[in-house]
Amino acid sequence: MSELSPHIPDLDLITFYSEKSTSFFSRISPWTKALMLVLIIIFVSIDKSLILAVCLFLVVFALYGLSGLPIKKLFQWYMMPSIFILSLALIIMWNEPGNPIFSMGAPYFSLTLTDNGLLMILTLLFKSLASVTYSLFFLMTTRYNYFSSMIYRVFPYPIDQIFLMSYRFIFTTLKMVESMIKALRSRGGGLLKSARRQSRMFAEVFALTMIRSYDRADRINKAMESRGFNGRYVAATRMPVVSIGEYFTMLGATILVIYLIYFVKLPF
């Protein structure tokens, strides 16, 4: 599938790397990588230090690069989380306690950007990029049948079924979006042009996409039922065994996260 935008993660490319990757990290147990993801989420949720956020990002970025994954694509995919963080920061960065850097006022209010406000922006940005990078690393070094088996074992019914089937229908919807956009462009239209000048047609395109995707999903469901599907998808793939070295790695990472959060005090 061709990309709708170079800044939107390409699910086909992600799936290709997850299924075809032969790096050392693709042979590590998915349970190990999943626990590391949990530790990273906990760390970025509690950590307030810019230095630790930058160090985490560099470590995760190094893992991504050593896995042989496309770094150029990664920088393109950084656009969306960066815009999200910066748009959020533009609201909350003002009037933080600290040394003023920039200030502007109005008759009834004033806005001041301090050094702590700027540090907050950078900290949020690096924590976001670290989380996104590791999530992509996890997705692109773990086969889908391992993911499905993990979901089936961790989540209760019917949540596991929702997760397992949603992944498949994402591709169906994206195929429909791609077809609609190609049809729109072949008639001289475009997303921005249609949104600005032909908003009615723009809405109809996406409404038609959802209707056709739903119809396609219904046909897929009937095809599955004709092959014996009874409403429950069973993922019985045998998972790679967690090695002794991975157990020690997980233990060491857990101890390191606790130590960095509660015992290391950095100037910023």
Helices and strands as residue ranges (DSSP letters): H 11-20, G 24-27, H 30-46, H 50-66, H 71-77, H 79-92, E 100-105, E 110-114, H 115-140, H 144-154, H 159-186, H 191-197, H 199-226, H 244-262
